[in-house]
Amino acid sequence: MINVGVRLIIERGPQQTTLKDVGELAGYSRGLASHRFGSKDGLFQEILSQGRKQWAEELRRLVGERRGIEALLAATEAMRSFLTRSSDQYRAMLILWHEASGNASPLVEKLREHHEIQRRDVRRWIEQGIAQGDIIPTADPDFFAALATSMFYGTAYQWHINPQAFDLEQLFSGYRQAFETLLRAS
């Protein structure tokens, strides 16, 4: 049902996605999606939750025990990989986030939490890199946390709107090179 929900959000948008359609198109009864998720917000929260779990797994897989600049470079690769490997899931997440940002949806608080976790991770990697000497000591962890997450989310949003406008491989290679140039201690 989650996969059907993702597909319908991409095709129709959240407003036109119904639990009835999710249940039927997934091959179940009309009411099973309502029983399983309780409401459309419940379905949307589950889609976001699964997407965040997939992202966390990709981040863990590529960052692992890395610290400092190596962790930031691996996280940059994780974002590129996640966009290309989980494109429908991520597109649905972006649509839901965009829709939620315009109202008092409970999804907004989840989005705030998700963004704070991302900034916290980048801040921690910058602080670790300064402490271990692989990042320049003048680097501002808060600034680079905002910069990295803005680059990632801005790219994801633009790619969602117009995927043909970007060569993600080249773009993320440029991001890694920029982080190396701006942060790497000599």
C-alpha positions as CSV (number, residue, x, y, z in Angstrom):
1,M,0.0,0.0,0.0
2,I,2.9,2.4,0.7
3,N,4.2,1.9,-2.9
4,V,0.7,2.7,-4.3
5,G,0.4,5.7,-2.0
6,V,3.8,7.0,-3.3
7,R,2.7,6.5,-6.9
8,L,-0.6,8.3,-6.3
9,I,1.0,11.2,-4.6
10,I,3.4,11.6,-7.5
11,E,0.7,11.2,-10.1
12,R,-2.2,13.0,-8.4
13,G,-0.8,15.0,-5.5
14,P,-1.7,14.6,-1.9
15,Q,-5.2,16.2,-2.2
16,Q,-6.3,13.8,-4.8
17,T,-4.9,10.7,-3.2
18,T,-7.5,8.8,-1.3
19,L,-7.2,5.8,1.1
20,K,-10.0,4.1,-0.8
21,D,-7.9,4.3,-4.0
22,V,-4.7,3.2,-2.2
23,G,-6.5,0.1,-0.8
24,E,-8.1,-0.8,-4.1
25,L,-5.1,-0.2,-6.3
26,A,-2.9,-2.2,-3.9
27,G,-5.3,-5.1,-4.5
28,Y,-7.1,-5.0,-1.1
29,S,-10.5,-4.0,0.1
30,R,-11.6,-0.4,0.0
31,G,-11.4,-0.1,3.8
32,L,-8.1,-1.8,4.5
33,A,-6.0,1.3,3.9
34,S,-8.3,3.3,6.3
35,H,-8.0,0.5,8.9
36,R,-4.2,0.4,8.5
37,F,-3.4,4.1,8.4
38,G,-6.5,5.7,10.0
39,S,-6.4,8.8,7.8
40,K,-4.5,10.3,4.9
41,D,-2.2,12.0,7.3
42,G,-1.5,8.6,8.8
43,L,-0.6,7.3,5.3
44,F,1.5,10.4,4.6
45,Q,3.3,10.1,8.0
46,E,4.1,6.4,7.2
47,I,5.5,7.3,3.8
48,L,7.7,10.0,5.3
49,S,8.7,7.7,8.1
50,Q,9.8,4.9,5.7
51,G,11.6,7.5,3.5
52,R,13.5,8.8,6.5
53,K,14.4,5.2,7.4
54,Q,15.7,4.6,3.9
55,W,17.7,7.8,4.0
56,A,19.1,6.9,7.4
57,E,20.2,3.5,6.1
58,E,21.8,5.0,3.1
59,L,23.6,7.5,5.3
60,R,24.8,4.8,7.7
61,R,25.9,2.6,4.8
62,L,28.1,5.3,3.3
63,V,29.2,7.3,6.3
64,G,29.6,4.5,8.7
65,E,32.3,5.4,11.3
66,R,33.8,8.2,9.2
67,R,34.3,11.5,11.0
68,G,35.1,15.0,10.0
69,I,35.4,15.9,6.3
70,E,35.4,12.3,5.3
71,A,31.9,11.9,6.9
72,L,30.7,15.1,5.1
73,L,32.0,13.8,1.7
74,A,30.4,10.4,2.3
75,A,27.1,12.1,3.3
76,T,27.2,14.1,0.0
77,E,27.5,10.8,-1.8
78,A,24.7,9.4,0.2
79,M,22.4,12.2,-0.9
80,R,23.3,11.7,-4.5
81,S,22.8,7.9,-4.2
82,F,19.5,8.3,-2.3
83,L,18.1,10.7,-5.0
84,T,19.0,8.3,-7.8
85,R,18.1,5.0,-6.1
86,S,15.0,6.1,-4.2
87,S,13.7,8.7,-6.7
88,D,10.0,8.0,-6.4
89,Q,10.1,7.7,-2.6
90,Y,12.0,11.0,-2.4
91,R,9.7,12.7,-4.9
92,A,6.7,11.7,-2.8
93,M,8.5,13.0,0.3
94,L,9.2,16.4,-1.4
95,I,5.6,16.7,-2.5
96,L,4.3,16.0,1.0
97,W,6.8,18.3,2.6
98,H,6.0,21.1,0.2
99,E,2.3,20.6,0.8
100,A,2.7,20.5,4.5
101,S,4.8,23.6,4.7
102,G,1.9,25.8,3.8
103,N,-0.4,24.9,6.7
104,A,-0.5,23.7,10.2
105,S,-0.1,20.0,9.3
106,P,1.4,17.6,11.9
107,L,3.9,16.8,9.1
108,V,5.5,20.2,9.5
109,E,6.9,19.3,13.0
110,K,8.3,16.0,11.6
111,L,10.0,18.0,8.8
112,R,11.5,20.4,11.3
113,E,12.9,17.5,13.3
114,H,14.3,15.9,10.1
115,H,16.0,19.1,9.1
116,E,17.4,19.7,12.6
117,I,18.9,16.1,12.6
118,Q,20.6,16.8,9.3
119,R,22.1,20.1,10.5
120,R,23.1,18.5,13.8
121,D,25.0,15.7,11.9
122,V,26.8,18.2,9.7
123,R,27.7,20.4,12.7
124,R,29.1,17.3,14.5
125,W,31.2,16.3,11.4
126,I,32.6,19.8,11.1
127,E,33.4,20.0,14.8
128,Q,35.1,16.5,14.7
129,G,37.1,17.6,11.6
130,I,38.3,20.7,13.4
131,A,39.3,18.7,16.5
132,Q,41.2,16.0,14.5
133,G,42.8,18.6,12.2
134,D,41.4,17.6,8.8
135,I,39.1,20.7,8.7
136,I,40.4,24.3,8.9
137,P,40.0,25.6,12.5
138,T,38.1,28.8,11.3
139,A,35.3,26.8,9.8
140,D,31.9,27.7,11.3
141,P,30.0,24.5,12.0
142,D,26.6,26.2,12.0
143,F,27.3,27.9,8.7
144,F,28.4,24.8,7.0
145,A,25.5,22.8,8.5
146,A,23.1,25.3,6.9
147,L,25.1,25.4,3.6
148,A,25.3,21.6,3.2
149,T,21.6,21.0,4.0
150,S,20.5,23.9,1.8
151,M,22.6,22.5,-1.1
152,F,21.1,19.0,-0.6
153,Y,17.5,20.1,-0.2
154,G,17.7,22.8,-2.8
155,T,19.1,20.4,-5.3
156,A,16.5,17.8,-4.5
157,Y,13.7,20.2,-4.9
158,Q,14.9,21.6,-8.2
159,W,15.7,18.1,-9.4
160,H,12.1,17.0,-8.5
161,I,10.7,19.9,-10.5
162,N,13.0,19.5,-13.5
163,P,15.2,16.4,-13.4
164,Q,16.5,17.0,-17.0
165,A,18.1,20.2,-15.9
166,F,20.7,18.5,-13.8
167,D,23.5,16.0,-14.2
168,L,23.4,14.8,-10.6
169,E,26.7,13.0,-10.9
170,Q,28.5,16.1,-12.0
171,L,26.7,18.3,-9.5
172,F,27.4,16.2,-6.5
173,S,31.0,15.8,-7.6
174,G,31.2,19.6,-7.6
175,Y,29.7,19.7,-4.1
176,R,32.4,17.3,-2.9
177,Q,35.1,19.3,-4.5
178,A,33.7,22.5,-3.0
179,F,33.7,21.0,0.5
180,E,37.3,19.9,0.0
181,T,38.4,23.3,-1.2
182,L,36.5,25.3,1.5
183,L,37.2,23.0,4.5
184,R,40.2,20.7,4.0
185,A,43.1,21.6,6.2
186,S,46.4,21.5,4.3
